């Protein structure tokens, strides 16, 4: 198995670190005592290891998985945004402001004809249209926005500590 290395810390993840990541990926709220028992280390060692994984940026956070429809945002879409001119200031402003907009679940800076994909959840089709017009197409540098409705989402269950075959 190849050693995984965090690019910023250059500290390889050993078998214990990989197992902790695997367990926390499945259940981010697993108690430290249970983690320690599953991995086969002392609770104090487990606590130090998990803290180190957080500090090194391996574990970026623990989040609740909220169903947008259950909180009044049943319409989801992926919006492809293309810039014209590719001025750095336009990209920086977009990167800074768009993730903070209400309803934005994620934004991806990608290669190819599209510059960003923005995943949003809205109250209705009208609210989605207004979001695109009010918050994306009128931004400096944005040339085009194309909206694709999301009918179903399949959440990946892949283990990030296992190698791709």
C-alpha positions as CSV (number, residue, x, y, z in Angstrom):
1,X,0.0,0.0,0.0
2,X,1.4,3.4,-1.0
3,X,2.1,5.8,1.8
4,X,-0.2,8.9,1.9
5,X,1.5,12.2,2.6
6,X,-0.2,15.5,3.4
7,X,1.3,17.9,0.9
8,X,1.8,20.7,3.4
9,X,3.2,18.7,6.3
10,X,5.2,16.0,4.4
11,X,4.3,13.7,7.3
12,X,3.2,10.2,6.1
13,X,0.0,8.7,7.4
14,X,0.9,5.4,9.0
15,X,-1.5,2.5,9.5
16,X,-3.0,3.9,12.7
17,X,-3.6,7.3,11.1
18,X,-5.2,5.7,8.0
19,X,-7.5,3.6,10.3
20,X,-8.5,6.7,12.3
21,X,-9.3,8.5,9.0
22,X,-11.3,5.5,7.8
23,X,-13.4,5.3,11.0
24,X,-14.0,9.1,11.2
25,X,-15.0,9.2,7.5
26,X,-17.8,6.7,8.4
27,X,-18.8,8.4,11.6
28,X,-17.3,11.8,12.5
29,X,-18.9,11.7,15.9
30,X,-17.4,8.4,17.0
31,X,-16.3,8.9,20.7
32,X,-12.6,8.9,21.4
33,X,-12.9,5.8,23.6
34,X,-14.5,3.8,20.7
35,X,-11.9,5.1,18.2
36,X,-9.1,4.1,20.5
37,X,-10.6,0.6,21.0
38,X,-11.2,0.1,17.3
39,X,-7.6,1.2,16.4
40,X,-6.0,-0.6,19.4
41,X,-4.3,2.3,21.1
42,X,-4.7,4.1,24.4
43,X,-7.4,6.8,24.6
44,X,-4.7,9.5,25.2
45,X,-2.8,8.3,22.2
46,X,-5.9,8.4,20.1
47,X,-6.7,11.9,21.2
48,X,-3.2,13.1,20.3
49,X,-3.4,11.3,16.9
50,X,-6.7,12.8,15.9
51,X,-5.6,16.3,17.0
52,X,-2.5,15.9,14.9
53,X,-4.6,14.8,11.9
54,X,-6.7,18.0,12.4
55,X,-3.7,20.3,12.8
56,X,-2.0,18.8,9.7
57,X,-5.1,19.4,7.6
58,X,-5.9,15.8,7.0
59,X,-9.2,16.1,8.8
60,X,-10.7,19.4,7.6
61,X,-13.8,19.3,9.7
62,X,-16.8,17.4,11.0
63,X,-20.1,18.4,9.5
64,X,-23.8,17.5,9.7
65,X,-25.2,16.1,6.5
66,X,-28.4,18.2,6.1
67,X,-31.1,17.3,3.6
68,X,-31.8,20.6,1.8
69,X,-35.4,19.6,1.0
70,X,-36.1,19.1,4.7
71,X,-35.1,22.7,5.5
72,X,-37.1,24.3,2.7
73,X,-34.7,24.1,-0.3
74,X,-35.9,21.2,-2.4
75,X,-34.6,22.5,-5.8
76,X,-30.9,21.7,-6.3
77,X,-28.8,22.7,-9.3
78,X,-25.3,22.6,-10.6
79,X,-24.4,25.9,-12.4
80,X,-21.6,26.0,-14.8
81,X,-20.0,29.4,-14.8
82,X,-17.6,30.6,-17.6
83,X,-15.5,33.8,-17.3
84,X,-14.5,36.0,-20.2
85,X,-11.0,37.5,-20.2
86,X,-9.8,35.5,-17.2
87,X,-8.7,38.4,-15.0
88,X,-7.3,37.3,-11.7
89,X,-9.3,39.9,-9.8
90,X,-12.6,38.5,-11.1
91,X,-11.6,35.0,-10.0
92,X,-10.5,36.1,-6.6
93,X,-13.7,38.1,-6.0
94,X,-15.8,35.1,-7.1
95,X,-13.8,32.7,-4.9
96,X,-14.2,35.0,-1.9
97,X,-17.9,35.9,-2.2
98,X,-19.8,33.1,-3.9
99,X,-19.3,30.4,-1.2
100,X,-20.9,32.7,1.3
101,X,-24.1,33.2,-0.6
102,X,-27.3,31.7,0.8
103,X,-28.0,28.3,-0.7
104,X,-24.5,27.7,-2.1
105,X,-23.5,24.1,-1.0
106,X,-20.1,24.1,-2.8
107,X,-18.2,25.6,-5.6
108,X,-15.5,23.9,-7.7
109,X,-12.8,25.7,-9.8
110,X,-12.3,23.3,-12.7
111,X,-10.4,23.0,-15.9
112,X,-11.9,23.0,-19.4
113,X,-14.6,25.2,-21.0
114,X,-16.2,25.8,-17.6
115,X,-14.3,27.8,-14.9
116,X,-16.6,27.0,-11.9
117,X,-19.4,24.6,-11.0
118,X,-21.6,26.0,-8.3
119,X,-23.9,23.6,-6.4
120,X,-26.9,25.4,-5.0
121,X,-30.1,24.5,-3.1
122,X,-33.1,26.8,-3.5
123,X,-36.7,27.1,-2.4
124,X,-38.2,27.0,-5.9
125,X,-37.4,27.2,-9.6
126,X,-38.1,30.9,-9.5
127,X,-35.7,31.3,-6.6
128,X,-33.1,29.4,-8.6
129,X,-33.6,31.7,-11.6
130,X,-33.3,34.8,-9.4
131,X,-30.1,33.4,-7.7
132,X,-28.5,32.9,-11.1
133,X,-29.5,36.3,-12.4
134,X,-28.8,38.2,-9.1
135,X,-25.6,36.5,-7.9
136,X,-23.8,34.9,-10.9
137,X,-24.5,36.4,-14.3
138,X,-24.1,40.0,-13.2
139,X,-20.7,39.4,-11.6
140,X,-17.6,41.1,-13.1
141,X,-16.0,38.8,-15.7
142,X,-18.8,36.2,-15.9
143,X,-19.5,35.5,-19.6
144,X,-22.0,32.6,-19.3
145,X,-23.9,30.6,-16.7
146,X,-25.6,27.3,-17.6
147,X,-27.9,25.7,-15.0
148,X,-28.5,21.9,-14.7
149,X,-31.2,20.7,-12.3
150,X,-30.2,17.9,-10.0
151,X,-32.8,15.2,-9.9
152,X,-31.0,12.8,-7.6
153,X,-27.7,12.8,-5.7
154,X,-25.6,9.7,-4.9
155,X,-23.2,10.3,-2.0
156,X,-19.9,8.6,-2.5
157,X,-19.0,6.0,0.1
158,X,-15.5,5.4,-1.0
159,X,-12.8,5.0,1.6
160,X,-10.2,7.7,1.0
161,X,-7.5,5.7,2.7
162,X,-7.7,2.8,0.2
163,X,-5.7,3.0,-3.0
164,X,-7.5,3.4,-6.3
165,X,-7.2,0.2,-8.4
